[in-house]
Amino acid sequence: MAPERHDLSVCASRRHRRRRSRTHRVRHQYRSGVLRHRLRDEVPDRHRRSRHHPHRQAAALLGDPQGGSAPAGTARRPPIHPDDGQRVVGDRVLRDPLGDLGCLAVQQLGLQPVLPCPERHQLRVRVHLHHRHIALRRPQARAHRQLPGPGEAARERRSLVTHGPLVVLHDHLDGGVRPSTVLDLCHAVGVATPADDAAALGAWMTITPGMELVDAFSRFDLVNAGLQTADALRRVALEGVEDLAADGVVHAEFRFAPLLHTAAGMTPAEVIAAVSAGLDEAHRTTGLDARIIAVMMRDQPLDISMQVVDAAIAAGGRVVGVDVAGIEPGFPAELHRPAVERAAEAGLGVTIHAGEMDGPHQIASALTCEPSRIGHGWRIIDDCTVENGRIVALGDTAAALRASDAHLEVCLTSNDCLGQPVAEHPLRMLADAGFRVGLNPDDRTITTTTSRREFELARTLLGMTDIELAAMSERAAVAAFLPDTDRAALVERVRSGWDIAVPRLVHLAEREVWESCRTSGVYLPTEFGRDGFIHLSGLHQVLTPANRFYAGRRDLVALVVDAHLISNALVWEPGTGTQEYFPHLYGALGADAVLAEIPFPPETDGSFLLPPELVKVVRR
């Protein structure tokens, strides 16, 4: 059915008369050809002939019932592609490169595109269909601000990505101390600093690509020289939570090595207690309930690691996990496996630094300890075959890592400091290949970054969409070291906070079942009678059920579903055996809601990777 027409020129009030002048201006643009050929370029030739097509309707609305064509000799603009395919419902920001009202009528008539354009052309639009009026408000101009680079202040107070709450799983306590605090603490214990003001010290503390590891670690040595008293540890814990809370973080897990703070006589238990006291105070003032991960150093003997684990178990309370960190080459994580196993038996979560400074063999060593998370892990790309910007095959270690469902705590800026440029980081490729990934700041002061800046880098330099950013935040919440009830509440808070609509979903169907149902126009898979709903997935979720339930199957087809057309029966809820939310369709799937059907063959080993055509269609 053709979209309902709205005659913007019918005016019965002063408000409508003001609006009519805008409409006349747009009609003039259309008749003069300024706008008409732009609208025309956005629709394939085979659709322009239909009088029911929305672009044809727009032409009639703007005063050209025949639809018209571009004036002879007029250069055609390249088509403008939608970035997420969402319809205009309620309040939207329409990106309108065609002018104030150029594509407004097209949007009003039901077209899907939300067109990209500079922020200065954005319009805030409220659509009231039954009242048949459109109210416009142009947002205030915002000053452009570049991302902070090396040598700038360590605190990024302004949120660059403002969509939803963040979860930080990888943040070193000694890597995020404010330069002014480092000055105070070092001077209090008589430790000389390279500079006497916070700005200069902050510049010195920042590590840069190409810096020798010895020089990089000297920054941490200076910080830890001032963190040898309970008051100092309490202060940096409090300030760390304040900084993360100001950045939109709703859950944080600080990690530190207790034995690095015992030079002045404190025991590991006293170190943990001091940090816990700072987190308690911060919780009362900020509402952010941060937790602790106790770190074992790879280059220390096993008996020292056992002491760290024993202190962590005895402390309880805010201590939720253990980590193995430090120099990777020559110190595989499996050397500390007995200590890790003791921590896991006591109910602590396990994360291990691996694949940051060394290759996939370090990740293979870490997997022998059965961690639920891997710190960094980006070097797993060295065990993958990459073609045309996508992973096309997994090596043995990469396949084992993906099958383990271990969450990768990725840190873009930190990896950049070690020589991996952010623009070339494999984060998005890993996510598309089915690895569970999240974003973290690692060392906020030392690398001059913030949690939210990491997300902005993923957006601007890697091209990741808001849907992908929200998915990473949710998966980080799912991977948090929390009791089940607390974790479920965190996941729900993150989901509701981002509130990102996913316009296209995917269902894996048996080809014969789909083809038999397609003729009737109604599709019901065999599992519907058992579960009462049809299993759907976001693009980032497709490979989880595919590899878990359909490995080796060669009769699958991926159906791309228009979520808008099934919204009345669509429910997002935790999947079976996980707290990650999946879309479930409580009803039949109409064939008209299926936008595309794409072959979904397995790899030679029976596992699955996303077909490039599926990625293209879903993200179109």
N, C-alpha and C positions, 0 to 999 in steps of 0.2 A: 504494500500500500504506500502511495506517495505521501511524504511528510505533509503535515497540515501547513497551509500558507498563512502568513500573518501580514496583514496590510498595515505597514507602518505609517502610511500617509493619512489614515483616517484619524482625525484629531477631534476630540470633543471637549478638551480642556486646555488651559494655558500650558500645562505640563506637556501635553501632546503637541501643541503648536511649537514649543521649543524643540521637541524631538524631530518634528517634521523638517525643520531647516537642515538638520544633519542628514536626514534621508534624501532630501533633494540634492545635497552636495554629493552624496555617494552615487545617486542616479545619474548625475551629470558626468561623474568620473566613468561610470559604466558605459554610457552612451558614447562618450568621446573615445572609448577604446583603451583608456588607461587601465581600467580594472577588468574589462570583459575578457581580454585575451589571457590575463593572468589566471582567472578562474578556469578558463578553457584548458589551459596547459596542465591542470591538475587531474584531469579525468581522461582515461583512454578513449580513442576515437570511437570504439564500438559502443560506448555508452552515451556519447553526445547526442545520438539520434533519438534516444528515448525521451519522450516528453515528461515521463515520470521521474527521471533522474534528478536528484537534488540540485545539481548545477543548473539544469534547465529551469527548475523551480526558482532558483536564485535569479536567473536572468529575467524571468517574468516579474518577480518581485521588484527588481531594480529598473523596470521599465522597458525591457526588451523581450517580449513574449516569444520571439522566434529563437532566442538563444544567441543569434549573431555569431560572427566569426571575427577574428582579428583583422584589422585593416590590411590591405595588400601591402607587402613590403615591410610590415612590422616585424622586428626581430622577436622571436619567441624566447621567453625565459625558460630555463630548465625547470622541470616539475619540482615542487616543494613537497618533501616527504614527511609524513607524520612521525613524531618521535615516540608516541606510545599508543596511538589509536584509541584513546579514550573519548567517549561522547561527552557532550556538555550537559552536566546534571548539577543543579544547584549552583554554588559559587565555583567558578573556575578562573584561572588566569589564561586568557587566550593569547597566544603568541601570534601577532597579526602584522606580518611584514607588508601587507597590502594597504595599510592606512588605518585611520581611526575606526571605520566601519566596513572596510573592504571585505573581510571574510566573516563579519559578524552575521550577516544574513545567511551565509552558507552554513555557519555553525548553528544558527537558530533553526535551520531546516533539517538538521539531523545528521550532517556529515560527521564522520568520526575524527578527522585530523585535528590535532592540536599543533599548530604550525610553529616551527622554531623561528625566533627573531631576537634581536637585541632587547635587553630589558627595558629600554626607553620606549618601546612600542607596546608594552604589555597593557592590557585593559582588564580591569576587574569587571566581570559581567554577572549579573543576577538575572536568571530567566524565570519568569512566572508565566507558564503556558496558559493557564485558564484566565489570567487577567490580560494576557496578550500585550505586555509592555516589557521594555528592556531598559534597565537602568545602568548607566556607565559611570565609572569613577577611575580616573587615571592615578596610579600610585605615585607617591612622591619620589623624586629622583634620588638615587643612592650614589654616593661617591665610590668610585672604583678603588679597590685596595688590593695590592698584590700580596701573594702569600709570603710569609716571613722566610728569610733565607739565613744561611750561616752568619753569625755575628749579631743578629738582631735579638731583641728581648726574648727570653725563654717563654714568656706567657702570651698566648694568643687569646686575648679576652673576648674578641668578637667572634661569634659563631658564624662560620662560613656556610656550613650545611645546617639548616635550622629545622629539618623535617622531624626528627625523632630522637628518642633517648638512646644513649650509647652504653655499651658494656665493655669494660676494659679488663682483660684477663692477663695481660702481659705488661706490667709496669714495675720497673726496678725502683725501689725506694731511694737508693743512693743516686740514681740517675735523673731524678726529678726535683732535687733540692733547689730552692730559689738561690740565685747568686748572692743576694743580700744576706740570706741566712747562712750561707757558706762563710761569708766574711765574718759574721758575728760569732759563729761557732769556732772557727779556726783561731780568731783573735782571742777568744776566751780561754783557749788552752795553749796559747803561745805558738801556734803554727803559722809560719809566714805564708802569704799568698802572693801570686804573681802580679796582682793589681789591688789597689786600695779602694776602688769604687765598684759598685755592683755591675754597672754596664760594661766596664773594661774586663772585669772578672768573667762575666757571662760570655763575652767574646772569646776569651782564652779557653773557657771550659768547653766550647763547642768543637766537636770533632768534625772533620771534613773528609771527603773522598780522597784517598791516596795517603792519608796519615798513617804512619807506622803504628802497629798495635801497641808497642811500648809507650808511645806518646799518648795514644788514646786512653790506655789504662791509667796513665798518670793523672788524668782528670778524676777518675774514681778514687784514686789513692788520696788526693787532696780532700775530697768530700768526706771520705771515711775517717780521715785523721780527726775531723771535728765531730764525728758521730760515735764517741766513746763514753758518753754518759747517758743516764736515763732521761734527763731533761732534754738533751739534744735529740734523742730518738723520739721522744714524745712530741717535740715541737715539729720535726719534719714530717711525722705521720699526720699530725693535725693539718699542717699546711698543704700536704699532698692531697688530702681529701678535699680541702677547700678549693684547690685549683681544679681538681677533676669535677667537682660538683658545679663550679662556675662554667665548666665546659659542656654541661649537659649529660654527664655520666651518671647513671642510676645504679650501677653495680661495678665495684672495682676490687681487684685482688692484687695487693702489693706483695712483691717478693723481695727477699733480702737474705743474705747469708749471716746467720747469728754469730758465727765464729769470727767474722771480720770486725765485730764490734766489742771484742773482749780484751783488747790490748790494755785497757786501764783497769782490768780486774773484774768486770762484770761476767757473769756466767751466761750461757746461751738462754737459760730460762729467764734470767733477768732482762736480757735483751728483748725477748719476745714479749715479756710483760710490759716493758716500757713502750714498745710500739703499740701494743693493744690498748694501753691507757690513752695514747694520742688518738687512736681510732674511735675509742669510746667517746671522747670529748667532741670529736668532729661529728660523730653521729648525732649527738644532742644539738649541735648548732646548725648542721647542714641537712640532716636527714639521710645522708648517704651512709649506708651500713657496709663499710669496707671489710675485707677479709685478708688473711695472711697466708702466704706460701713460703715455707722455709726452704732455703736453697743449700744444696750440697755442692761443693766445688769439685770439678772433675779431677784436678791435679792433686787433690788431697787423698790420703789413704782411706781405706774402707772403714777403719775404726773411728775416724773422725766423722765420716758420714753417718755412722751408727749413732754417734752422740747427738748429731743434729736431729735425726729422726726421733730418738728417745725424748729430746726436749720438746719437739713438736707434738708428739703424742701426749706427753704429760701436760702441756699447756692447754690443750683443748680450746674451748671458746672460739676465738676468731681464727684460729689456725685450721685451714681447710685442706691443705695440700703440701706436697713437697716437689722440689725441682732439682735437676742436675744441670749445672751451668758451668761456664768457664771456657778455657781454651779447648777446642775440639781435637785438633791434630795430635795424635799420640795418646789421647785419653778417651777411649770409647765409653759410652754410658754403661755398658754391661759390666764394667768393673765395679759398679756400685749397685748391681742388681740385688744382692741380699738386703741392703738397706732399703731399697725401693719396695721390695716385697714385704718387708716388715711394716712399712708405712701403709701399704695397701691393705694388709691384713687388719690394721687398726682402723680402717675406714677413711683414710686420707686419700684425696685425689692425687694423681700422678701426672705431672707434665715434665718433659725433658727437652732441653735445648739440643737441637740437632739440625743439620743442614743449614747452618748460618755461616760458619767459617769454612766448613769442609763439605765433602760431597755426600752422595746418597748412601755410602757405606756407613756413615755415622747415623743416618736415619735407620738403616737396617739394624745397627747395634742397639739403638734406642727402642726399637720395636720388640726386642727380646725381653724388655722390662714391662711390656704390655701397658704403655701409658694411654690415658684417654685424651691427652693433648700433646702436641709437639710445638716447642717454641721455635718460631721462624719456619723452618722446613722448606723454604722456597727452593733450595738446591735439589729437591726431588725432580725438578724439571730436567736435570742432567740424566735422569733415568727414563725420560720420555722422548718419543719421536715427535718432532714438531714440523708441520708443513703448513705454509700459508697462514701462519698465526694461530694455529689450533693444534692440539695434541691429537695425534692419530694412532698412537700405540703406546702402551705402558710396559716398562721393564718389570722385572720380578719384584724389586723393592717398591716401585711405584704402585704396582698392583696390590702388594701386601699392605701398603699404607692406606690406600683407598678402601680396601676391604675391611680394615680395622676400624673404620669410622673415626679415627683419631682427628681431633680438631686442630687445624694449623693456625697458630697465633702469629699472623703475618704482621710485620712492622716495616712499612715502605721506606720511611725516611732513614731509619736505622740501617736497613739494607743498602740504601743509597750511599751512606757514609762508608760502607765496606766495599763499594765499587759496583753495586748493581743499580743502574739508573732507574728511577721510578718509571719513566716512560717505557722502559723495556722490561719491567717486572712481570713475571709470569702469573701474577695473582688471578687475573681474569681467565686465563687459559686453564689454570688449575681448577677454578670454580666451575667452568664449563665442562671439565672432564670428570666432575663428580667428587672432587675433594672438598671436604668441609673446611671452609676458611673464614677467618674473621680478621678485623683490623685493630691494631694496638699501637700505642706511642712508644713503647719500650723504655727509652730514656729521654724524658721530655726536655730537660735542661741541656743535657750533653749533646743531643741531636737537634735541639731547637725546633720542637714540634709540639702539637697538642693532639688530643684524641680526634677532635673534629677536623683538624687540618688533614689528618690521614685520610679521612673520608673525602675531603675536597680534592685531594691529590688523586684518589681513585676515580673520582668523577671527571676531573679536568684532563688528566694525563693518560688514563687508561680507558676512558669512555664509558665507565660503568654507570648504569641508570639508577634512579631512585629505587626501583624495584630490587635491583641487585644489592644496593647498599642496605636497604631494609632487611633483606634476606640474611646478609652477613651479621647484622645486629641481632636478629632473632636466633641464628645458629650459635652465636657467642653466648647468648642467654641460656640456650639449651646445654651448652658445654660448661656452664658455671659450676664450680665446686660448692654446691649447696644441697641441703636436704630436699627431697622431692617436692614437698609442699612449697617451700620457699622458691625453688627453681620454677615451678609451675606459675607462681604468682609473678615472678620476674619476666618470664616469657610473655605472659599476657600483658604485662605493663609495657614491654617493648613493642609488641604488636600493635596495641591500641595507640601507643604514642606516635608511631610512624604513620599508621593509618593510610597505607599506600594501596590503591586499588590495582589489582592485577588484571589487565584487560583480556589476556589470552592464556588459557590453561591447556594442559595436555592430558590425554587419556590413552593408555596403551591397550589396544584391542586386538583380539584374535581376528585375523583377516576374514575368515569364513563367517564368523558370527556377525561382524560388522557388515559384510556384503549382503548377508541374508536379511538383516534388519533394515538396511538402507532403502530397500525397495518399498517398505511399508512406511518409511519416514520416521520410525521410532526405534531407538536402539536401547536394548537392555542386555548387559553382559550376564554370563552364567552366575557370577558371584553376587548379583543383585539380590537373588532370593535368599542368600545366606546372610549378607551384611545389611541389606535394606537401603543401600546407597551405591552410587557409582564412584569409584576411586578416581580422582583427578590429581594433577600435580602442577605446581609452578615449574617453569623451565629448569630452575636450579635443583628441583627435587626429583626430576624424572629418572635419573640414573639410580637413585636409591632403591625404589621398588623393582626397577628393571633388572639390576644385578642380583637383588636378593631373592626375587620370586620367579624371574623369567630367564635366568642364565641359560644360554644355549638355544633358546627358542628362535625359530626362523620364520614363524608365521605371524609376526606382530606388525601392526601398523600404528603409527602415532597420529591420533586425531587432534587437531588444533581446534579448540572450542572457544567461541565468543562468550566470555563470562557474563557480559551484559544481558545476553538473551536467556540465560538460565539463572539470573540473580535471585529470583523469587524462591528457588529450591536449593540454592547453594549455601552450604554452611562450612566455615573453616573451623576445624577442631583438631585436638591432638590425635596423631596417628597411633596405630596399634604398637605398643612397646616403646613409644617415644613421646616426648613433650613438645616436639615440633608440630606446628599446625599444618594440616593438609586440607585441601578443598574436597568436600564430599557433596555429591549431587543426590538429593533425596527425591528421586523421580526419574523418569525416562529422559534420555537425551534425544532431542529432536534433530533430525538430519540437517535442518536449516541452521542450527547453531554450530555446525561443524564447518570451519572455514577452509580446512585443508586436511588431506590424509597423506601421510608421508611414510614411505617404507622405513622400517626400523630393524635392520639386520644386525646380528651380533658380530663381534670380531672373531678372528680365527680361534681364539681360546674360549669362545663362548660368552665372554663379557661384552658389555655395551659401552659405546661412546655416543655422544649426541651427533646425529647426522647434521651436517652444516646447513642443509635446507630447512631442517626443523628450527634451528637457531634463527635463521634468517626470517622465517615466517612469523615466529612468535615475537621477535623484537621489531618487526616491521612497523 
